[in-house]
């Protein structure tokens, strides 16, 4: 199986041709099919003798790939989509073909060096000290969990007799915070936001003081969100960070989506206060044009993370020196060098191109909000702070939103599933793709 035969070489050319053709052409939107439907067409693909490389590739490209929605389609505005650059996508092929291991410096020094330069760029934009550092992990869920584990370890040092710990966040915090709390068996203190949906330091301080008055539960971390998934709201990072640090509590910023806009001068002041974070995350596979999966997890003091996350075993002792081993900074050991496609694209294009691409998304979001505002059947929910535009359709109930969404995908116009806010159905555009144009927004709005 490991020999590079003429058959493998021919298949490699076909795989590359498929990849290049997809990059050169507008990505298809496509859509899901039932498992029964797919089985009726392709049958059992795992056979005794094998299908052969060309047949297996044909099954994928002609059937299975077309049953997947393309996240990089310019009118896929669902959830937080992805729009990897051509350079990032092509270099992902290099990463896969190079058999690189990204868990240790010993085995992947060159790759880890490059990843660390990309992390340094993010740290510098956030205003963290030169000693800051971190690692690329699978996604925001693992990033948040890994950071919170370190935060709790620090709290245990200070308060060894505390029986119960809690993490504080807003009611709009990402679901991964509650998920992390469940894994860690800690409580979640959900704090109400202000009228603008922002978490404020005063509310954080008051809620923590009230909870800790009994002495039975202690907050070990405060999580501020820098661009909520649903509406793109940025918490008051300055006041929340101060409330946390005034009480000796770890301050973590979940910027999985929004912190990418640190590179956009027009909105950089919105992130003031992030420089006080003890840790933060940002997902380059969301708004920094990297392929799935890449979350940048950065610590102010990475030594604290290394003390917590380093795994010990006889066969790992050779790695336990002063080298920078990415496996020491999160809940993982084996890892691919998932930050390399991001590094390659950033190194190739330069930071100015990244700033321009993010600014473009912000501009399209403002234009989309204006189109919604002028539309006779729509109501803008709020002015977009970043690149998420949320709105409602007059006279519609939940079923109407879903019916419209289903037809939009079936007609291959766009992918925009409904969401909700304050218990009411809404629609939202998550604009992170630099190829999304105002004309795409207009095409969608014409159906409403």
C-alpha positions as CSV (number, residue, x, y, z in Angstrom):
1,X,0.0,0.0,0.0
2,X,2.9,2.4,0.6
3,X,4.6,2.2,-2.8
4,X,4.2,5.2,-5.2
5,X,3.1,3.2,-8.2
6,X,2.0,4.5,-11.6
7,X,-1.5,4.1,-10.4
8,X,-0.9,6.3,-7.4
9,X,0.8,8.9,-9.5
10,X,-2.2,9.0,-11.9
11,X,-4.5,9.3,-8.9
12,X,-2.4,12.1,-7.5
13,X,-2.8,14.1,-10.7
14,X,-6.6,13.6,-10.7
15,X,-6.8,14.7,-7.0
16,X,-4.8,17.8,-7.8
17,X,-6.9,18.5,-10.9
18,X,-10.0,18.2,-8.8
19,X,-8.6,20.5,-6.2
20,X,-7.4,23.1,-8.7
21,X,-10.6,23.1,-10.6
22,X,-12.6,23.7,-7.5
23,X,-10.3,26.6,-6.6
24,X,-10.6,28.1,-10.1
25,X,-14.4,27.8,-10.3
26,X,-17.1,29.2,-8.2
27,X,-17.7,26.7,-5.4
28,X,-20.9,24.8,-5.6
29,X,-23.5,25.3,-2.9
30,X,-24.9,21.8,-3.0
31,X,-26.8,20.3,-0.1
32,X,-27.5,17.3,2.1
33,X,-29.2,14.0,1.0
34,X,-30.5,11.2,3.1
35,X,-28.3,8.3,4.0
36,X,-30.8,5.9,2.3
37,X,-30.6,8.0,-0.9
38,X,-26.8,8.0,-0.9
39,X,-26.7,4.3,-0.2
40,X,-29.0,3.6,-3.1
41,X,-26.6,5.4,-5.4
42,X,-23.2,4.3,-4.2
43,X,-23.9,1.2,-2.2
44,X,-21.3,-0.2,0.3
45,X,-18.1,1.5,-0.5
46,X,-16.0,-0.6,1.8
47,X,-15.4,-3.9,0.0
48,X,-13.1,-6.9,0.3
49,X,-11.0,-6.1,-2.8
50,X,-11.4,-2.3,-2.8
51,X,-12.9,0.0,-5.4
52,X,-9.5,1.2,-6.6
53,X,-8.3,4.8,-6.3
54,X,-10.0,6.2,-9.4
55,X,-13.4,4.7,-8.6
56,X,-13.3,5.8,-5.0
57,X,-12.4,9.3,-6.1
58,X,-15.2,9.3,-8.6
59,X,-17.7,8.2,-5.9
60,X,-16.5,11.1,-3.7
61,X,-16.4,13.8,-6.4
62,X,-19.5,12.9,-8.3
63,X,-21.8,11.9,-5.3
64,X,-20.6,12.3,-1.8
65,X,-19.0,15.8,-2.2
66,X,-22.2,17.1,-3.8
67,X,-24.1,16.0,-0.7
68,X,-22.0,18.5,1.4
69,X,-22.8,22.2,1.6
70,X,-19.7,24.3,0.6
71,X,-18.8,26.5,3.5
72,X,-16.8,28.8,1.2
73,X,-19.7,29.6,-1.1
74,X,-20.2,33.4,-1.1
75,X,-23.9,33.0,-0.3
76,X,-23.3,30.6,2.5
77,X,-24.0,33.0,5.3
78,X,-25.0,30.4,7.9
79,X,-23.5,30.0,11.5
80,X,-20.0,31.3,11.0
81,X,-18.8,29.9,7.7
82,X,-15.3,29.6,6.3
83,X,-13.5,31.1,3.3
84,X,-9.9,29.7,3.1
85,X,-7.7,31.5,0.7
86,X,-6.4,29.7,-2.4
87,X,-2.9,29.7,-0.8
88,X,-4.2,28.2,2.4
89,X,-6.1,25.5,0.7
90,X,-3.2,24.6,-1.5
91,X,-0.8,24.5,1.4
92,X,-3.2,22.2,3.3
93,X,-2.4,19.7,0.5
94,X,1.3,20.1,1.3
95,X,0.6,19.5,5.0
96,X,-1.3,16.3,4.3
97,X,1.3,15.1,1.9
98,X,4.3,15.8,4.1
99,X,3.5,13.5,7.0
100,X,4.3,16.3,9.5
101,X,3.8,15.8,13.2
102,X,3.1,18.9,15.2
103,X,3.2,17.8,18.8
104,X,6.9,18.3,19.6
105,X,9.7,20.6,18.6
106,X,12.0,17.6,18.1
107,X,9.8,16.2,15.4
108,X,8.4,19.3,13.8
109,X,10.7,22.2,14.6
110,X,10.4,24.0,11.3
111,X,6.6,23.7,11.2
112,X,6.2,24.7,14.9
113,X,8.5,27.7,14.3
114,X,6.2,28.9,11.5
115,X,3.0,28.3,13.6
116,X,4.6,30.3,16.4
117,X,5.2,33.3,14.1
118,X,1.5,33.3,13.2
119,X,0.6,33.1,16.9
120,X,3.0,36.0,17.5
121,X,1.2,38.1,15.0
122,X,-2.1,37.5,16.8
123,X,-0.5,38.1,20.2
124,X,1.0,41.4,19.1
125,X,-2.3,42.7,17.7
126,X,-3.9,41.9,21.0
127,X,-1.2,43.7,22.9
128,X,0.0,40.8,24.9
129,X,3.7,40.7,26.1
130,X,6.5,39.2,24.1
131,X,6.5,36.2,26.5
132,X,2.9,35.2,25.4
133,X,2.5,32.1,23.4
134,X,0.3,29.2,22.7
135,X,-0.8,26.6,20.2
136,X,-3.2,25.9,17.4
137,X,-5.9,23.4,18.5
138,X,-8.9,21.8,16.7
139,X,-11.5,24.5,17.4
140,X,-12.9,27.0,19.8
141,X,-14.4,24.3,22.1
142,X,-11.0,22.7,22.7
143,X,-9.3,26.2,23.0
144,X,-11.8,27.4,25.6
145,X,-11.6,24.1,27.6
146,X,-7.8,24.1,27.6
147,X,-7.6,27.7,28.8
148,X,-10.2,27.1,31.5
149,X,-8.4,24.0,32.8
150,X,-5.3,26.2,33.3
151,X,-7.4,28.9,35.0
152,X,-8.8,26.4,37.5
153,X,-5.4,25.0,38.3
154,X,-4.3,28.5,39.2
155,X,-7.3,29.0,41.4
156,X,-6.7,25.7,43.2
157,X,-3.2,26.9,44.1
158,X,-4.6,30.1,45.7
159,X,-7.6,28.4,47.3
160,X,-6.8,24.7,48.0
161,X,-9.7,24.3,50.4
162,X,-12.5,25.4,48.0
163,X,-14.8,22.6,47.3
164,X,-16.7,24.1,44.4
165,X,-15.6,26.3,41.5
166,X,-17.5,28.3,38.9
167,X,-16.8,30.1,35.6
168,X,-18.6,33.4,35.0
169,X,-19.8,34.5,31.6
170,X,-22.7,36.2,29.9
171,X,-25.9,34.5,29.0
172,X,-24.8,35.1,25.3
173,X,-21.5,33.2,25.8
174,X,-20.8,30.4,23.3
175,X,-22.2,27.0,24.1
176,X,-18.7,25.7,24.5
177,X,-18.3,27.5,27.8
178,X,-21.1,25.5,29.3
179,X,-19.7,22.4,27.6
180,X,-16.3,23.0,29.2
181,X,-17.9,23.5,32.6
182,X,-19.8,20.2,32.2
183,X,-16.5,18.4,31.4
184,X,-14.7,20.0,34.3
185,X,-17.6,19.5,36.7
186,X,-17.8,23.2,37.6
187,X,-20.7,25.6,37.9
188,X,-21.6,28.3,35.4
189,X,-22.5,31.8,36.7
190,X,-24.5,33.4,33.8
191,X,-24.6,37.1,34.1
192,X,-27.2,39.4,32.4
193,X,-26.0,41.7,29.7
194,X,-27.0,45.4,29.3
195,X,-29.6,46.7,26.9
196,X,-27.1,46.5,24.1
197,X,-26.3,42.8,24.8
198,X,-22.9,43.5,26.3
199,X,-21.4,42.1,29.4
200,X,-20.3,44.9,31.7
201,X,-17.7,44.9,34.5
202,X,-20.1,46.3,37.1
203,X,-22.6,43.4,36.6
204,X,-19.7,40.9,36.6
205,X,-18.3,42.2,39.9
206,X,-21.7,42.3,41.6
207,X,-22.7,38.8,40.5
208,X,-19.3,37.3,41.6
209,X,-19.4,39.1,45.0
210,X,-22.9,37.8,45.6
211,X,-22.0,34.2,44.7
212,X,-18.9,34.2,46.7
213,X,-20.4,35.7,49.8
214,X,-21.4,32.3,51.2
215,X,-17.8,31.1,50.8
216,X,-19.0,27.8,49.3
217,X,-18.3,28.6,45.7
218,X,-15.5,30.5,44.1
219,X,-15.3,31.9,40.6
220,X,-12.0,30.8,38.9
221,X,-12.4,32.4,35.5
222,X,-14.4,35.2,33.9
223,X,-15.1,34.7,30.1
224,X,-15.8,37.7,28.0
225,X,-17.0,37.2,24.4
226,X,-15.4,39.2,21.6
227,X,-18.0,38.8,18.9
228,X,-20.9,36.6,19.9
229,X,-21.9,33.9,17.4
230,X,-25.5,34.9,17.0
231,X,-25.3,38.7,16.8
232,X,-21.6,39.6,16.7
233,X,-21.6,41.6,20.0
234,X,-18.4,42.5,21.8
235,X,-18.5,42.6,25.6
236,X,-16.9,45.5,27.4
237,X,-13.5,43.9,27.6
238,X,-11.9,46.7,29.6
239,X,-14.4,46.7,32.5
240,X,-14.9,42.9,32.5
241,X,-11.2,42.3,32.7
242,X,-10.8,44.9,35.5
243,X,-13.6,43.3,37.5
244,X,-11.9,39.9,37.1
245,X,-8.4,41.0,38.0
246,X,-9.6,43.2,40.9
247,X,-10.8,39.9,42.4
248,X,-7.7,37.9,41.5
249,X,-9.6,35.9,38.9
250,X,-8.4,34.7,35.5
251,X,-9.7,36.7,32.5
252,X,-10.3,34.7,29.3
253,X,-11.5,36.2,26.0
254,X,-13.5,34.0,23.7
255,X,-12.8,35.7,20.3
256,X,-13.3,32.6,18.1
257,X,-15.2,34.7,15.5
258,X,-14.7,38.3,16.3
259,X,-11.1,38.7,17.4
260,X,-10.0,38.2,13.8
261,X,-11.1,41.9,13.3
262,X,-8.1,43.0,15.5
263,X,-6.4,43.5,12.1
264,X,-9.1,45.9,10.9
265,X,-8.2,49.5,11.9
266,X,-11.8,50.7,11.6
267,X,-13.0,48.5,14.5
268,X,-9.8,47.9,16.5
269,X,-10.9,50.3,19.4
270,X,-13.8,47.9,20.0
271,X,-11.3,45.4,21.4
272,X,-9.7,47.7,23.9
273,X,-9.1,45.6,27.0
274,X,-8.1,42.4,25.3
275,X,-4.5,43.3,26.2
276,X,-5.4,42.4,29.8
277,X,-6.4,38.9,29.0
278,X,-4.7,35.9,30.7
279,X,-5.7,33.9,27.6
280,X,-7.7,34.3,24.4
281,X,-8.8,32.3,21.4
282,X,-9.5,33.2,17.8
283,X,-10.3,30.7,15.0
284,X,-8.5,31.4,11.7
285,X,-10.8,29.0,10.0
286,X,-13.6,31.5,10.6
287,X,-12.6,35.0,9.5
288,X,-8.9,34.7,8.8
289,X,-9.2,32.6,5.7
290,X,-7.7,29.3,6.9
291,X,-9.2,25.9,6.2
292,X,-10.8,23.8,8.9
293,X,-9.6,23.2,11.6
294,X,-7.5,25.8,13.3
295,X,-8.1,27.7,16.6
296,X,-5.3,29.8,18.0
297,X,-5.1,29.6,21.8
298,X,-2.8,32.1,23.3
299,X,-1.7,32.5,27.0
300,X,-0.2,35.6,28.6
301,X,2.0,33.2,30.6
302,X,2.4,30.0,28.7
303,X,4.5,28.4,31.4
304,X,1.3,28.1,33.5
305,X,-0.3,26.1,30.7
306,X,2.8,23.9,30.2
307,X,2.8,23.0,33.9
308,X,-0.9,21.8,33.6
309,X,-1.0,20.2,30.2
310,X,2.3,18.5,29.8
311,X,1.7,14.7,29.7
312,X,4.2,12.5,31.5
313,X,5.3,9.0,30.4
314,X,8.5,7.1,30.0
315,X,8.5,7.4,26.3
316,X,7.9,11.1,26.4
317,X,10.7,12.0,28.8
318,X,13.1,12.7,25.9
319,X,10.8,15.6,24.8
320,X,10.6,17.2,28.3
321,X,13.2,19.9,28.0
322,X,13.1,23.6,27.3
323,X,11.9,23.1,23.7
324,X,8.5,24.5,22.6
325,X,6.3,21.4,22.3
326,X,2.8,22.4,21.2
327,X,1.4,19.3,22.9
328,X,2.2,21.0,26.3
329,X,-0.2,23.8,25.9
330,X,-3.6,22.2,25.4
331,X,-5.7,19.1,26.0
332,X,-4.0,17.0,23.3
333,X,-0.9,15.1,22.5
334,X,-1.0,14.0,18.9
335,X,-1.7,16.9,16.6
336,X,-1.3,17.8,13.0
337,X,0.3,21.2,12.2
338,X,-3.1,22.7,11.6
339,X,-1.7,26.3,11.9
340,X,0.6,25.9,8.9
341,X,-2.0,26.7,6.1
342,X,-2.9,29.9,8.0
343,X,0.8,30.7,8.4
344,X,1.5,30.1,4.7
345,X,-1.4,32.3,3.5
346,X,-0.5,35.0,5.9
347,X,3.2,34.9,5.0
348,X,2.4,34.8,1.2
349,X,-0.3,37.5,1.2
350,X,1.1,39.8,3.9
351,X,-0.9,41.4,6.8
352,X,-2.1,44.3,4.7
353,X,-4.1,41.9,2.5
354,X,-5.7,40.4,5.6
355,X,-6.7,43.8,6.9
356,X,-8.2,44.7,3.6
357,X,-10.2,41.5,3.4
358,X,-11.6,41.9,6.9
359,X,-12.5,45.5,6.2
360,X,-14.2,44.4,3.0
361,X,-16.5,42.1,5.1
362,X,-17.3,44.9,7.5
363,X,-18.2,47.2,4.6
364,X,-20.5,44.6,3.0
365,X,-22.1,44.1,6.4
366,X,-22.9,47.8,6.7
367,X,-24.3,47.8,3.1
368,X,-26.4,44.7,3.9
369,X,-27.8,46.4,7.0
370,X,-28.8,49.4,4.9
371,X,-30.5,47.2,2.3
372,X,-32.4,45.4,5.1
373,X,-33.4,48.7,6.6
374,X,-34.8,49.9,3.3
375,X,-36.6,46.6,2.5
376,X,-40.4,46.9,3.0
377,X,-40.8,43.5,4.5
378,X,-37.8,43.4,6.9
379,X,-36.8,44.9,10.2
380,X,-33.1,45.3,11.2
381,X,-32.6,43.8,14.6
382,X,-29.6,45.9,15.5
383,X,-26.8,47.8,13.8
384,X,-24.0,45.4,13.1
385,X,-21.0,45.8,15.3
386,X,-18.9,43.5,13.3
387,X,-20.0,41.5,10.2
388,X,-23.2,39.8,11.4
389,X,-26.5,41.3,10.2
390,X,-29.6,40.1,12.0
391,X,-33.1,40.9,11.0
392,X,-36.7,39.7,11.0
393,X,-39.4,39.3,8.4
394,X,-42.7,41.1,9.1
395,X,-45.6,38.8,9.8
396,X,-43.7,35.5,9.7
397,X,-43.7,32.8,12.3
398,X,-41.0,30.2,12.9
399,X,-42.4,27.8,10.3
400,X,-42.3,30.5,7.6
401,X,-38.6,31.1,8.3
402,X,-37.7,27.5,7.9
403,X,-39.8,27.1,4.8
404,X,-38.0,30.0,3.2
405,X,-34.6,28.7,4.2
406,X,-35.3,25.3,2.8
407,X,-36.4,26.7,-0.5
408,X,-33.4,29.0,-0.7
409,X,-31.1,26.1,-0.4
410,X,-33.1,23.9,-2.7
411,X,-33.0,26.6,-5.4
412,X,-29.2,26.9,-4.8
413,X,-29.4,30.6,-4.1
414,X,-28.0,30.5,-0.6
415,X,-27.7,28.8,2.8
416,X,-29.2,30.8,5.6
417,X,-31.0,28.7,8.3
418,X,-33.1,30.7,10.8
419,X,-31.8,31.5,14.3
420,X,-33.6,33.1,17.3
421,X,-33.2,36.0,19.7
422,X,-35.1,36.5,22.9
423,X,-37.3,33.6,21.9
424,X,-38.3,34.9,18.5
425,X,-37.1,33.6,15.1
426,X,-34.7,35.7,13.2
427,X,-32.5,35.6,10.1
428,X,-28.8,36.5,10.1
429,X,-26.1,37.0,7.6
430,X,-22.6,36.0,8.9
431,X,-20.4,37.8,6.4
432,X,-16.8,36.5,6.6
433,X,-16.1,35.6,3.0
434,X,-14.2,38.2,1.0
435,X,-15.9,37.0,-2.1
436,X,-19.3,37.8,-0.8
437,X,-20.5,40.9,-2.7
438,X,-23.4,43.3,-2.1
439,X,-25.0,41.7,-5.2
440,X,-25.1,38.4,-3.4
441,X,-27.0,40.1,-0.5
442,X,-29.4,41.7,-3.0
443,X,-30.1,38.3,-4.7
444,X,-31.1,36.8,-1.3
445,X,-33.2,39.8,-0.2
446,X,-35.2,39.6,-3.4
447,X,-36.6,36.3,-2.2
448,X,-38.0,38.0,1.0
